[in-house]
């Protein structure tokens, strides 16, 4: 099972939590329940970003080597992976918004620092990989 398939399987399993009574009347998840759901989502997002950065590196190599015949297939994969990554990002956002009303990288960092050192380490990697992917994508766009 690919990392994307695992991530989506998790998302499907975790949907509908309020209907099953796992979310309190205030809309907040109990901390343990939130962390049990959040860590796999963060891990899936991290794995997806690693894969996406590798894909961007391959795209950059293809452009540098002028192997344009391979760009169409890579573009399809890039679009698919970007959509999947967006869904994982939204899943993370949805979970965190239940306990952090004003989401930002800093508020997430502070919340994770207090509640989950393991989650914080993954989050810091997610931020770094996101910045790396943005830089690679800008380089690719300027090379076209």
Backbone torsions as a table, in degrees:
resi	resn	phi	psi	omega
1	UNK	NA	129.8	-179.1
2	UNK	-72.5	165.2	179.2
3	UNK	-61.8	-34.6	179.1
4	UNK	-69.0	-42.8	179.6
5	UNK	-62.3	-40.4	177.8
6	UNK	-63.1	-43.0	179.8
7	UNK	-62.1	-43.4	-179.0
8	UNK	-71.9	-34.3	176.0
9	UNK	-61.6	-43.2	177.6
10	UNK	-62.1	-44.7	-179.1
11	UNK	-60.4	-42.2	179.6
12	UNK	-64.9	-40.0	-179.2
13	UNK	-67.6	-32.8	-175.1
14	UNK	-90.6	-3.9	179.3
15	UNK	-74.3	153.8	178.2
16	UNK	78.3	25.8	-177.2
17	UNK	-65.1	-37.0	-178.3
18	UNK	-66.8	-38.4	-179.2
19	UNK	-64.2	-29.5	-179.2
20	UNK	-90.9	6.6	175.1
21	UNK	80.9	17.5	-179.0
22	UNK	-91.9	-6.6	175.8
23	UNK	-110.9	134.0	-179.3
24	UNK	-68.4	170.0	-178.5
25	UNK	-64.5	-22.2	178.5
26	UNK	-77.4	-9.6	-177.2
27	UNK	91.8	-7.0	179.8
28	UNK	-88.9	138.9	172.5
29	UNK	-80.2	144.1	170.3
30	UNK	-58.2	143.7	-173.0
31	UNK	-52.4	-46.1	-178.4
32	UNK	-63.1	-40.7	178.7
33	UNK	-65.8	-42.1	178.5
34	UNK	-61.8	-47.2	-179.3
35	UNK	-64.9	-36.8	178.1
36	UNK	-62.6	-30.4	178.7
37	UNK	-89.2	-36.7	-173.8
38	UNK	-70.1	-43.4	-176.4
39	UNK	-59.6	-44.0	176.5
40	UNK	-64.6	-35.2	179.0
41	UNK	-67.7	-45.3	177.4
42	UNK	-61.1	-41.6	179.2
43	UNK	-64.0	-42.2	177.5
44	UNK	-64.3	-40.6	178.2
45	UNK	-64.4	-41.5	177.9
46	UNK	-60.8	-47.6	179.8
47	UNK	-62.8	-41.0	178.5
48	UNK	-63.9	-39.5	178.8
49	UNK	-67.8	-39.1	175.9
50	UNK	-58.0	-46.6	179.8
51	UNK	-64.2	-40.4	-178.5
52	UNK	-66.9	-40.5	177.0
53	UNK	-62.3	-42.5	176.7
54	UNK	-60.7	-41.6	178.4
55	UNK	-62.4	-41.9	178.3
56	UNK	-64.9	-37.0	176.3
57	UNK	-63.3	-43.2	177.7
58	UNK	-62.0	-41.8	179.0
59	UNK	-61.1	-42.4	179.1
60	UNK	-62.0	-43.5	178.2
61	UNK	-61.9	-43.0	179.6
62	UNK	-60.8	-42.2	179.3
63	UNK	-67.1	-43.8	-179.7
64	UNK	-62.6	-39.9	-178.5
65	UNK	-86.1	2.4	177.9
66	UNK	55.2	41.3	176.9
67	UNK	-98.3	62.7	-173.1
68	UNK	-63.3	-20.5	178.7
69	UNK	-63.5	-21.3	-179.1
70	UNK	-92.7	-7.0	-175.6
71	UNK	-67.8	-37.4	-177.3
72	UNK	-61.4	-49.1	179.8
73	UNK	-62.9	-41.5	178.9
74	UNK	-65.1	-38.1	178.8
75	UNK	-62.9	-39.1	177.1
76	UNK	-62.6	-45.3	179.6
77	UNK	-64.2	-40.4	180.0
78	UNK	-62.2	-43.9	179.0
79	UNK	-63.3	-45.0	179.0
80	UNK	-61.4	-47.0	-179.0
81	UNK	-66.2	-38.0	179.7
82	UNK	-64.5	-42.3	177.7
83	UNK	-63.5	-42.8	179.3
84	UNK	-64.4	-40.5	178.2
85	UNK	-63.9	-39.7	176.7
86	UNK	-61.5	-39.6	179.1
87	UNK	-65.9	-39.6	176.8
88	UNK	-65.4	-40.2	178.1
89	UNK	-62.3	-42.9	178.5
90	UNK	-65.4	-36.2	177.6
91	UNK	-63.4	-43.5	177.7
92	UNK	-62.7	-46.5	179.3
93	UNK	-58.9	-44.1	-178.7
94	UNK	-61.7	-43.3	178.4
95	UNK	-64.5	-45.8	-176.1
96	UNK	-70.6	-33.6	-179.0
97	UNK	-62.2	-20.0	178.3
98	UNK	-69.1	-22.5	-178.2
99	UNK	-124.5	-15.0	179.6
100	UNK	-126.0	98.0	-175.0
101	UNK	-60.7	-40.1	-178.8
102	UNK	-106.7	91.4	-177.5
103	UNK	-76.8	131.3	171.2
104	UNK	-156.1	162.3	177.5
105	UNK	-54.0	-38.1	-178.8
106	UNK	-70.6	-41.1	179.8
107	UNK	-69.5	-35.2	176.6
108	UNK	-65.5	-44.8	178.8
109	UNK	-57.8	-47.3	-179.2
110	UNK	-63.1	-43.0	-179.3
111	UNK	-64.3	-45.1	-179.9
112	UNK	-66.9	-35.0	178.1
113	UNK	-59.5	-38.9	180.0
114	UNK	-77.0	-38.8	-169.2
115	UNK	-105.7	-22.9	-174.9
116	UNK	-158.5	93.6	176.3
117	UNK	-57.8	-36.7	177.6
118	UNK	-64.5	-43.3	177.5
119	UNK	-64.1	-36.9	178.2
120	UNK	-62.1	-43.9	179.4
121	UNK	-60.6	-42.8	178.5
122	UNK	-66.0	-42.7	-179.1
123	UNK	-60.5	-43.1	179.1
124	UNK	-62.2	-37.2	175.6
125	UNK	-67.4	-40.1	178.3
126	UNK	-60.0	-44.8	178.8
127	UNK	-61.3	-47.2	-178.9
128	UNK	-62.8	-42.9	179.7
129	UNK	-67.3	-36.4	177.6
130	UNK	-62.3	-45.6	178.3
131	UNK	-62.9	-40.4	178.8
132	UNK	-64.5	-43.1	178.8
133	UNK	-63.0	-40.5	178.4
134	UNK	-62.7	-43.6	178.9
135	UNK	-63.6	-44.4	178.8
136	UNK	-62.0	-42.9	-179.1
137	UNK	-64.5	-38.6	177.1
138	UNK	-65.3	-39.8	178.1
139	UNK	-64.0	-42.6	179.3
140	UNK	-64.2	-45.6	-179.9
141	UNK	-60.6	-38.8	179.8
142	UNK	-74.1	-20.9	179.4
143	UNK	-82.0	-15.8	-177.3
144	UNK	-79.0	NA	NA
